[in-house]
Amino acid sequence: MPLPTPQSLARTYRTPGYEDPWECVADYQRVLEYTTEHPSLGSSAVSTRINLPRSRIRPWMNDSRPDVVRGIQTAEANGWLAEHATHETTTALVALAAWALSGGSINHGEGGSHVYFSLDHDDDDYFDTLASTAGFEYHVVNETASERATEARPAADGSVLARVLIAMGVPNTATEKHDATSLPAFVGTLSEGLRLAFARVYVLNRGAKHPDKDTLTVRVGRPAAYLDDLVEVLRAVSGEAVTRTGKTVTVSAAAARV
C-alpha cells in the first residue's frame, strides 16, 4: 500500500519533548484513556500516576490536541491513510504524488508544510478531478501573472496533505527533489493500474509535444539514475519504446498512446 500509516505520518512532525513523535500520540491516547477511567482526578494526580509532566498533559485534559494528533485525525477523516483509503482515493493520491514530483513543490520546515501544484497546461480539469476525489478544495493563484506559474494550493488541510505526500516518499524540499537519485521507493511497489496513473501524470506535466511527430520528450534536470528509474517505469506501463539521451527522455508514439 503506497499510502502512509499513522506512524509514518506522525514522523513528519517535530514534537517538543519527543525524539519520536509517535510516542507523543501514544502518550496522548494514554492520557485520554486514563482520564476517562478516572474523571475526578486533576492534572497533578494524573501526571503522577502515569509519569508524564503536568505541563504537558494539562492542555490535553482541557481539550487541546498535539499538532501530530490533529494531523493524523485530519488524514484519517479525509481517507488519506492506508487503512482508511478507498481505491479511488489511493489512485488520486498516487497521481498527486506524481504531480508534486513532476509539476509541483513541497516546502517542509520550521514554517510548516505546504504543497503547490502547477497548472501550466490545458488539462486543468484533470487536476480538478484528482482534487475532488482526494477530498480537498483549492485556490488557483498567479492565473493572470504571465511571468509566474499558475498554481493550485489546497484551501484547507494543505499542511496535512503535504505531510501525507512526504510520508509516501515525495522529497520535502526543492533541493532534495532536485538531487534525488531515484523515484520514491513506493513507485516500485505500485500495482499496474496505480503505476499507470503515476506515469500518466508525470508525462502530462513534463512531456513536450512536437508538431511533426507523435513522440513526446520529457526533459528533467535530475541525476542520470533518477532518469533511468523514470524510463523503466514508462517502459513497464506502456510495453513500448522509451529511451534516454542525456537529460532527455523520449517517449515513442506507441508509448504515448497508452
VOLO-839981 format. One record per residue (C-alpha): residue number from 1; residue in one letter; chain; x, y, z. Coordinates in nm, 4 decimals. Example, Ala and Ser with C-alpha at 12.3 -4.5 7.8 and 13.67 -1.06 7.14 Angstrom:
BEGIN
{i 1	aa A	ch A	xx 1.2300	yy -0.4500	zz 0.7800}
{i 2	aa S	ch A	xx 1.3670	yy -0.1060	zz 0.7140}
***
This chain:
BEGIN
{i 1	aa M	ch A	xx 0.0000	yy 0.0000	zz 0.0000}
{i 2	aa P	ch A	xx 0.1631	yy 0.3299	zz -0.1081}
{i 3	aa L	ch A	xx -0.0225	yy 0.5452	zz 0.1441}
{i 4	aa P	ch A	xx 0.1251	yy 0.6176	zz 0.4868}
{i 5	aa T	ch A	xx 0.0420	yy 0.4644	zz 0.8211}
{i 6	aa P	ch A	xx -0.0367	yy 0.6830	zz 1.1229}
{i 7	aa Q	ch A	xx 0.3158	yy 0.6140	zz 1.2478}
{i 8	aa S	ch A	xx 0.4889	yy 0.7275	zz 0.9281}
{i 9	aa L	ch A	xx 0.2713	yy 1.0386	zz 0.9076}
{i 10	aa A	ch A	xx 0.3475	yy 1.1185	zz 1.2730}
{i 11	aa R	ch A	xx 0.7185	yy 1.1124	zz 1.1998}
{i 12	aa T	ch A	xx 0.6875	yy 1.4061	zz 0.9598}
{i 13	aa Y	ch A	xx 0.6197	yy 1.6246	zz 1.2664}
{i 14	aa R	ch A	xx 0.8584	yy 1.7824	zz 1.5134}
{i 15	aa T	ch A	xx 0.7138	yy 1.7389	zz 1.8594}
{i 16	aa P	ch A	xx 0.8903	yy 1.9115	zz 2.1525}
{i 17	aa G	ch A	xx 0.9919	yy 1.6680	zz 2.4233}
{i 18	aa Y	ch A	xx 0.9886	yy 1.3633	zz 2.1940}
{i 19	aa E	ch A	xx 1.2544	yy 1.2143	zz 1.9698}
{i 20	aa D	ch A	xx 0.9841	yy 1.0018	zz 1.8073}
{i 21	aa P	ch A	xx 0.6597	yy 1.1981	zz 1.7526}
{i 22	aa W	ch A	xx 0.4629	yy 0.8722	zz 1.7503}
{i 23	aa E	ch A	xx 0.5380	yy 0.8413	zz 2.1228}
{i 24	aa C	ch A	xx 0.3519	yy 1.1692	zz 2.1731}
{i 25	aa V	ch A	xx 0.0483	yy 1.0170	zz 2.0030}
{i 26	aa A	ch A	xx 0.0708	yy 0.7137	zz 2.2303}
{i 27	aa D	ch A	xx 0.1041	yy 0.9338	zz 2.5408}
{i 28	aa Y	ch A	xx -0.1905	yy 1.1479	zz 2.4361}
{i 29	aa Q	ch A	xx -0.4041	yy 0.8379	zz 2.3901}
{i 30	aa R	ch A	xx -0.2886	yy 0.7049	zz 2.7262}
{i 31	aa V	ch A	xx -0.3913	yy 1.0295	zz 2.8961}
{i 32	aa L	ch A	xx -0.7342	yy 1.0215	zz 2.7318}
{i 33	aa E	ch A	xx -0.7941	yy 0.6624	zz 2.8365}
{i 34	aa Y	ch A	xx -0.6767	yy 0.7223	zz 3.1925}
{i 35	aa T	ch A	xx -0.8841	yy 1.0356	zz 3.2450}
{i 36	aa T	ch A	xx -1.1894	yy 0.8603	zz 3.1027}
{i 37	aa E	ch A	xx -1.1455	yy 0.5871	zz 3.3617}
{i 38	aa H	ch A	xx -1.0691	yy 0.8390	zz 3.6422}
{i 39	aa P	ch A	xx -1.2732	yy 1.1511	zz 3.5582}
{i 40	aa S	ch A	xx -1.2429	yy 1.3039	zz 3.9060}
{i 41	aa L	ch A	xx -0.8631	yy 1.3293	zz 3.9044}
{i 42	aa G	ch A	xx -0.6902	yy 1.6583	zz 3.8307}
{i 43	aa S	ch A	xx -0.3841	yy 1.7082	zz 3.6145}
{i 44	aa S	ch A	xx -0.1411	yy 1.6861	zz 3.9076}
{i 45	aa A	ch A	xx -0.2706	yy 1.3467	zz 4.0162}
{i 46	aa V	ch A	xx -0.2837	yy 1.2137	zz 3.6605}
{i 47	aa S	ch A	xx 0.0706	yy 1.3383	zz 3.5991}
{i 48	aa T	ch A	xx 0.1991	yy 1.1479	zz 3.8998}
{i 49	aa R	ch A	xx 0.0136	yy 0.8271	zz 3.8230}
{i 50	aa I	ch A	xx 0.1101	yy 0.7968	zz 3.4564}
{i 51	aa N	ch A	xx 0.4539	yy 0.9576	zz 3.4959}
{i 52	aa L	ch A	xx 0.4213	yy 1.2402	zz 3.2456}
{i 53	aa P	ch A	xx 0.4959	yy 1.6099	zz 3.3061}
{i 54	aa R	ch A	xx 0.1933	yy 1.8006	zz 3.4300}
{i 55	aa S	ch A	xx 0.2748	yy 2.0904	zz 3.1971}
{i 56	aa R	ch A	xx 0.2418	yy 1.8511	zz 2.9045}
{i 57	aa I	ch A	xx -0.0812	yy 1.6775	zz 2.9946}
{i 58	aa R	ch A	xx -0.2777	yy 1.9676	zz 3.1407}
{i 59	aa P	ch A	xx -0.3625	yy 2.1156	zz 2.7965}
{i 60	aa W	ch A	xx -0.4616	yy 1.7683	zz 2.6762}
{i 61	aa M	ch A	xx -0.7027	yy 1.7365	zz 2.9674}
{i 62	aa N	ch A	xx -0.8508	yy 2.0727	zz 2.8637}
{i 63	aa D	ch A	xx -0.9367	yy 1.9517	zz 2.5117}
{i 64	aa S	ch A	xx -0.6158	yy 2.0665	zz 2.3423}
{i 65	aa R	ch A	xx -0.4538	yy 1.8246	zz 2.0986}
{i 66	aa P	ch A	xx -0.0909	yy 1.7974	zz 1.9877}
{i 67	aa D	ch A	xx -0.0388	yy 1.9007	zz 1.6251}
{i 68	aa V	ch A	xx 0.0676	yy 1.5478	zz 1.5381}
{i 69	aa V	ch A	xx -0.2589	yy 1.4055	zz 1.6726}
{i 70	aa R	ch A	xx -0.4644	yy 1.6671	zz 1.4915}
{i 71	aa G	ch A	xx -0.2807	yy 1.5870	zz 1.1683}
{i 72	aa I	ch A	xx -0.3425	yy 1.2142	zz 1.1961}
{i 73	aa Q	ch A	xx -0.7097	yy 1.2702	zz 1.2729}
{i 74	aa T	ch A	xx -0.7417	yy 1.5009	zz 0.9718}
{i 75	aa A	ch A	xx -0.5740	yy 1.2465	zz 0.7441}
{i 76	aa E	ch A	xx -0.7989	yy 0.9708	zz 0.8781}
{i 77	aa A	ch A	xx -1.1113	yy 1.1808	zz 0.8234}
{i 78	aa N	ch A	xx -1.0067	yy 1.2543	zz 0.4646}
{i 79	aa G	ch A	xx -0.9232	yy 0.8905	zz 0.3914}
{i 80	aa W	ch A	xx -0.5553	yy 0.9657	zz 0.3280}
{i 81	aa L	ch A	xx -0.4067	yy 0.6866	zz 0.5385}
{i 82	aa A	ch A	xx -0.3532	yy 0.3302	zz 0.4235}
{i 83	aa E	ch A	xx -0.6183	yy 0.1659	zz 0.6382}
{i 84	aa H	ch A	xx -0.8871	yy 0.4251	zz 0.5630}
{i 85	aa A	ch A	xx -0.8388	yy 0.4954	zz 0.1905}
{i 86	aa T	ch A	xx -1.0625	yy 0.3756	zz -0.0898}
{i 87	aa H	ch A	xx -0.9095	yy 0.2597	zz -0.4159}
{i 88	aa E	ch A	xx -1.0219	yy 0.5859	zz -0.5777}
{i 89	aa T	ch A	xx -0.8577	yy 0.7991	zz -0.3093}
{i 90	aa T	ch A	xx -0.5400	yy 0.5922	zz -0.3270}
{i 91	aa T	ch A	xx -0.5235	yy 0.6416	zz -0.7037}
{i 92	aa A	ch A	xx -0.5769	yy 1.0163	zz -0.6651}
{i 93	aa L	ch A	xx -0.3027	yy 1.0469	zz -0.4022}
{i 94	aa V	ch A	xx -0.0571	yy 0.8473	zz -0.6132}
{i 95	aa A	ch A	xx -0.1352	yy 1.0816	zz -0.9036}
{i 96	aa L	ch A	xx -0.0907	yy 1.3853	zz -0.6767}
{i 97	aa A	ch A	xx 0.2453	yy 1.2490	zz -0.5622}
{i 98	aa A	ch A	xx 0.3459	yy 1.2252	zz -0.9283}
{i 99	aa W	ch A	xx 0.2202	yy 1.5820	zz -0.9758}
{i 100	aa A	ch A	xx 0.4293	yy 1.7105	zz -0.6855}
{i 101	aa L	ch A	xx 0.7341	yy 1.5403	zz -0.8378}
{i 102	aa S	ch A	xx 0.6785	yy 1.6492	zz -1.1971}
{i 103	aa G	ch A	xx 0.4936	yy 1.9791	zz -1.1728}
{i 104	aa G	ch A	xx 0.4713	yy 2.0986	zz -0.8165}
{i 105	aa S	ch A	xx 0.6620	yy 2.1659	zz -0.4994}
{i 106	aa I	ch A	xx 0.6625	yy 2.0834	zz -0.1310}
{i 107	aa N	ch A	xx 0.8130	yy 2.3085	zz 0.1330}
{i 108	aa H	ch A	xx 0.8617	yy 2.1464	zz 0.4720}
{i 109	aa G	ch A	xx 1.0416	yy 2.3228	zz 0.7541}
{i 110	aa E	ch A	xx 1.0109	yy 2.5474	zz 1.0566}
{i 111	aa G	ch A	xx 0.7267	yy 2.7396	zz 0.8925}
{i 112	aa G	ch A	xx 0.5171	yy 2.4263	zz 0.8454}
{i 113	aa S	ch A	xx 0.4440	yy 2.2149	zz 0.5404}
{i 114	aa H	ch A	xx 0.2962	yy 2.3386	zz 0.2129}
{i 115	aa V	ch A	xx 0.2274	yy 2.1773	zz -0.1236}
{i 116	aa Y	ch A	xx 0.1633	yy 2.3522	zz -0.4559}
{i 117	aa F	ch A	xx 0.0640	yy 2.2010	zz -0.7897}
{i 118	aa S	ch A	xx 0.1472	yy 2.3767	zz -1.1172}
{i 119	aa L	ch A	xx -0.1328	yy 2.4139	zz -1.3720}
{i 120	aa D	ch A	xx 0.0686	yy 2.5065	zz -1.6780}
{i 121	aa H	ch A	xx -0.1147	yy 2.3061	zz -1.9432}
{i 122	aa D	ch A	xx -0.4610	yy 2.2657	zz -2.0890}
{i 123	aa D	ch A	xx -0.5753	yy 1.9772	zz -1.8718}
{i 124	aa D	ch A	xx -0.6748	yy 2.1600	zz -1.5533}
{i 125	aa D	ch A	xx -0.9996	yy 1.9605	zz -1.5425}
{i 126	aa Y	ch A	xx -0.7915	yy 1.6523	zz -1.4682}
{i 127	aa F	ch A	xx -0.6384	yy 1.8173	zz -1.1629}
{i 128	aa D	ch A	xx -0.9837	yy 1.9263	zz -1.0510}
{i 129	aa T	ch A	xx -1.0982	yy 1.5636	zz -1.0691}
{i 130	aa L	ch A	xx -0.7973	yy 1.4468	zz -0.8680}
{i 131	aa A	ch A	xx -0.8540	yy 1.7100	zz -0.6001}
{i 132	aa S	ch A	xx -1.2229	yy 1.6259	zz -0.5787}
{i 133	aa T	ch A	xx -1.1510	yy 1.2542	zz -0.5493}
{i 134	aa A	ch A	xx -0.8885	yy 1.3168	zz -0.2810}
{i 135	aa G	ch A	xx -1.1387	yy 1.5335	zz -0.0973}
{i 136	aa F	ch A	xx -0.9949	yy 1.8835	zz -0.0950}
{i 137	aa E	ch A	xx -1.0772	yy 2.2198	zz -0.2485}
{i 138	aa Y	ch A	xx -0.8091	yy 2.4552	zz -0.3739}
{i 139	aa H	ch A	xx -0.7323	yy 2.8107	zz -0.4745}
{i 140	aa V	ch A	xx -0.5738	yy 2.8973	zz -0.8091}
{i 141	aa V	ch A	xx -0.3016	yy 3.1612	zz -0.7807}
{i 142	aa N	ch A	xx -0.0966	yy 3.3537	zz -1.0389}
{i 143	aa E	ch A	xx -0.3614	yy 3.2817	zz -1.3020}
{i 144	aa T	ch A	xx -0.3109	yy 3.6196	zz -1.4700}
{i 145	aa A	ch A	xx 0.0611	yy 3.6608	zz -1.3963}
{i 146	aa S	ch A	xx 0.2344	yy 3.5580	zz -1.7171}
{i 147	aa E	ch A	xx 0.5794	yy 3.5606	zz -1.5569}
{i 148	aa R	ch A	xx 0.4825	yy 3.3161	zz -1.2796}
{i 149	aa A	ch A	xx 0.3500	yy 2.9611	zz -1.2843}
{i 150	aa T	ch A	xx -0.0216	yy 2.9183	zz -1.2260}
{i 151	aa E	ch A	xx -0.0599	yy 2.7049	zz -0.9152}
{i 152	aa A	ch A	xx -0.3285	yy 2.5175	zz -0.7260}
{i 153	aa R	ch A	xx -0.2972	yy 2.5473	zz -0.3492}
{i 154	aa P	ch A	xx -0.5190	yy 2.3479	zz -0.1117}
{i 155	aa A	ch A	xx -0.7730	yy 2.5718	zz 0.0587}
{i 156	aa A	ch A	xx -0.7734	yy 2.3630	zz 0.3782}
{i 157	aa D	ch A	xx -0.5684	yy 2.0777	zz 0.5227}
{i 158	aa G	ch A	xx -0.2849	yy 2.1584	zz 0.2829}
{i 159	aa S	ch A	xx -0.0225	yy 2.1079	zz 0.5523}
{i 160	aa V	ch A	xx -0.1534	yy 1.7600	zz 0.6273}
{i 161	aa L	ch A	xx -0.1738	yy 1.6727	zz 0.2568}
{i 162	aa A	ch A	xx 0.1885	yy 1.7834	zz 0.2158}
{i 163	aa R	ch A	xx 0.2903	yy 1.5607	zz 0.5055}
{i 164	aa V	ch A	xx 0.0973	yy 1.2661	zz 0.3601}
{i 165	aa L	ch A	xx 0.2918	yy 1.3040	zz 0.0342}
{i 166	aa I	ch A	xx 0.6188	yy 1.3363	zz 0.2285}
{i 167	aa A	ch A	xx 0.5359	yy 1.0222	zz 0.4255}
{i 168	aa M	ch A	xx 0.4747	yy 0.8459	zz 0.0933}
{i 169	aa G	ch A	xx 0.8288	yy 0.9388	zz -0.0086}
{i 170	aa V	ch A	xx 0.7988	yy 1.2638	zz -0.2059}
{i 171	aa P	ch A	xx 1.1049	yy 1.4830	zz -0.1326}
{i 172	aa N	ch A	xx 1.0225	yy 1.7514	zz 0.1213}
{i 173	aa T	ch A	xx 1.2344	yy 2.0360	zz -0.0173}
{i 174	aa A	ch A	xx 1.3272	yy 2.1648	zz -0.3617}
{i 175	aa T	ch A	xx 1.6904	yy 2.0663	zz -0.3009}
{i 176	aa E	ch A	xx 1.6026	yy 1.7084	zz -0.2078}
{i 177	aa K	ch A	xx 1.3767	yy 1.6868	zz -0.5116}
{i 178	aa H	ch A	xx 1.6481	yy 1.8141	zz -0.7469}
{i 179	aa D	ch A	xx 1.9191	yy 1.5873	zz -0.6031}
{i 180	aa A	ch A	xx 1.7126	yy 1.2675	zz -0.5808}
{i 181	aa T	ch A	xx 1.8861	yy 0.9736	zz -0.7486}
{i 182	aa S	ch A	xx 1.5716	yy 0.7625	zz -0.7805}
{i 183	aa L	ch A	xx 1.1966	yy 0.7865	zz -0.7860}
{i 184	aa P	ch A	xx 1.0395	yy 0.7393	zz -0.4414}
{i 185	aa A	ch A	xx 1.0505	yy 0.3775	zz -0.3258}
{i 186	aa F	ch A	xx 0.6710	yy 0.3470	zz -0.3219}
{i 187	aa V	ch A	xx 0.6619	yy 0.3716	zz -0.7027}
{i 188	aa G	ch A	xx 0.8267	yy 0.0306	zz -0.7254}
{i 189	aa T	ch A	xx 0.5543	yy -0.1247	zz -0.5111}
{i 190	aa L	ch A	xx 0.2577	yy 0.0041	zz -0.7119}
{i 191	aa S	ch A	xx 0.0109	yy -0.2197	zz -0.8876}
{i 192	aa E	ch A	xx -0.0054	yy -0.1933	zz -1.2653}
{i 193	aa G	ch A	xx -0.3048	yy 0.0413	zz -1.2520}
{i 194	aa L	ch A	xx -0.1516	yy 0.2730	zz -0.9929}
{i 195	aa R	ch A	xx 0.1812	yy 0.2799	zz -1.1751}
{i 196	aa L	ch A	xx -0.0035	yy 0.3807	zz -1.4919}
{i 197	aa A	ch A	xx -0.1784	yy 0.6640	zz -1.3044}
{i 198	aa F	ch A	xx 0.1617	yy 0.7815	zz -1.1777}
{i 199	aa A	ch A	xx 0.3197	yy 0.7659	zz -1.5243}
{i 200	aa R	ch A	xx 0.0340	yy 0.9481	zz -1.6979}
{i 201	aa V	ch A	xx 0.0584	yy 1.2445	zz -1.4617}
{i 202	aa Y	ch A	xx 0.4353	yy 1.2611	zz -1.4923}
{i 203	aa V	ch A	xx 0.4172	yy 1.2680	zz -1.8722}
{i 204	aa L	ch A	xx 0.1222	yy 1.5095	zz -1.8650}
{i 205	aa N	ch A	xx 0.3314	yy 1.7614	zz -1.6752}
{i 206	aa R	ch A	xx 0.6712	yy 1.7074	zz -1.8345}
{i 207	aa G	ch A	xx 0.6005	yy 1.5712	zz -2.1811}
{i 208	aa A	ch A	xx 0.6632	yy 1.8147	zz -2.4669}
{i 209	aa K	ch A	xx 0.4650	yy 1.7619	zz -2.7878}
{i 210	aa H	ch A	xx 0.6005	yy 1.8116	zz -3.1395}
{i 211	aa P	ch A	xx 0.4092	yy 1.9437	zz -3.4422}
{i 212	aa D	ch A	xx 0.5596	yy 1.6939	zz -3.6864}
{i 213	aa K	ch A	xx 0.5505	yy 1.3696	zz -3.4857}
{i 214	aa D	ch A	xx 0.3602	yy 1.1917	zz -3.2111}
{i 215	aa T	ch A	xx 0.6550	yy 1.1192	zz -2.9855}
{i 216	aa L	ch A	xx 0.6911	yy 1.3110	zz -2.6599}
{i 217	aa T	ch A	xx 1.0091	yy 1.4331	zz -2.4965}
{i 218	aa V	ch A	xx 1.0451	yy 1.4624	zz -2.1223}
{i 219	aa R	ch A	xx 1.3311	yy 1.6831	zz -2.0094}
{i 220	aa V	ch A	xx 1.4050	yy 1.6690	zz -1.6375}
{i 221	aa G	ch A	xx 1.7047	yy 1.8210	zz -1.4616}
{i 222	aa R	ch A	xx 1.7742	yy 1.5204	zz -1.2406}
{i 223	aa P	ch A	xx 2.0661	yy 1.2785	zz -1.1922}
{i 224	aa A	ch A	xx 2.1045	yy 1.0016	zz -1.4506}
{i 225	aa A	ch A	xx 1.9957	yy 0.7302	zz -1.2060}
{i 226	aa Y	ch A	xx 1.6667	yy 0.9121	zz -1.1452}
{i 227	aa L	ch A	xx 1.6029	yy 0.9397	zz -1.5190}
{i 228	aa D	ch A	xx 1.6815	yy 0.5709	zz -1.5657}
{i 229	aa D	ch A	xx 1.4204	yy 0.4942	zz -1.2987}
{i 230	aa L	ch A	xx 1.1689	yy 0.7076	zz -1.4865}
{i 231	aa V	ch A	xx 1.2467	yy 0.5356	zz -1.8175}
{i 232	aa E	ch A	xx 1.1982	yy 0.1954	zz -1.6547}
{i 233	aa V	ch A	xx 0.8568	yy 0.2944	zz -1.5181}
{i 234	aa L	ch A	xx 0.7387	yy 0.4393	zz -1.8502}
{i 235	aa R	ch A	xx 0.8540	yy 0.1300	zz -2.0389}
{i 236	aa A	ch A	xx 0.6875	yy -0.1021	zz -1.7901}
{i 237	aa V	ch A	xx 0.3468	yy 0.0648	zz -1.8030}
{i 238	aa S	ch A	xx 0.3423	yy 0.1090	zz -2.1801}
{i 239	aa G	ch A	xx 0.5222	yy -0.2010	zz -2.3026}
{i 240	aa E	ch A	xx 0.6646	yy 0.0256	zz -2.5718}
{i 241	aa A	ch A	xx 0.9902	yy 0.2035	zz -2.6519}
{i 242	aa V	ch A	xx 1.1099	yy 0.4721	zz -2.4102}
{i 243	aa T	ch A	xx 1.4719	yy 0.5877	zz -2.4294}
{i 244	aa R	ch A	xx 1.7042	yy 0.8382	zz -2.2659}
{i 245	aa T	ch A	xx 1.9742	yy 1.0589	zz -2.4134}
{i 246	aa G	ch A	xx 2.1394	yy 1.2793	zz -2.1539}
{i 247	aa K	ch A	xx 1.8648	yy 1.4524	zz -1.9569}
{i 248	aa T	ch A	xx 1.6014	yy 1.3960	zz -2.2252}
{i 249	aa V	ch A	xx 1.3634	yy 1.1010	zz -2.2139}
{i 250	aa T	ch A	xx 1.1945	yy 1.0180	zz -2.5445}
{i 251	aa V	ch A	xx 0.8528	yy 0.8535	zz -2.5241}
{i 252	aa S	ch A	xx 0.7693	yy 0.6783	zz -2.8502}
{i 253	aa A	ch A	xx 0.4369	yy 0.7458	zz -3.0198}
{i 254	aa A	ch A	xx 0.3166	yy 0.3972	zz -2.9251}
{i 255	aa A	ch A	xx 0.4087	yy 0.4521	zz -2.5593}
{i 256	aa A	ch A	xx 0.2467	yy 0.7961	zz -2.5567}
{i 257	aa R	ch A	xx -0.0850	yy 0.6478	zz -2.6688}
{i 258	aa V	ch A	xx -0.1128	yy 0.4152	zz -2.3655}
***
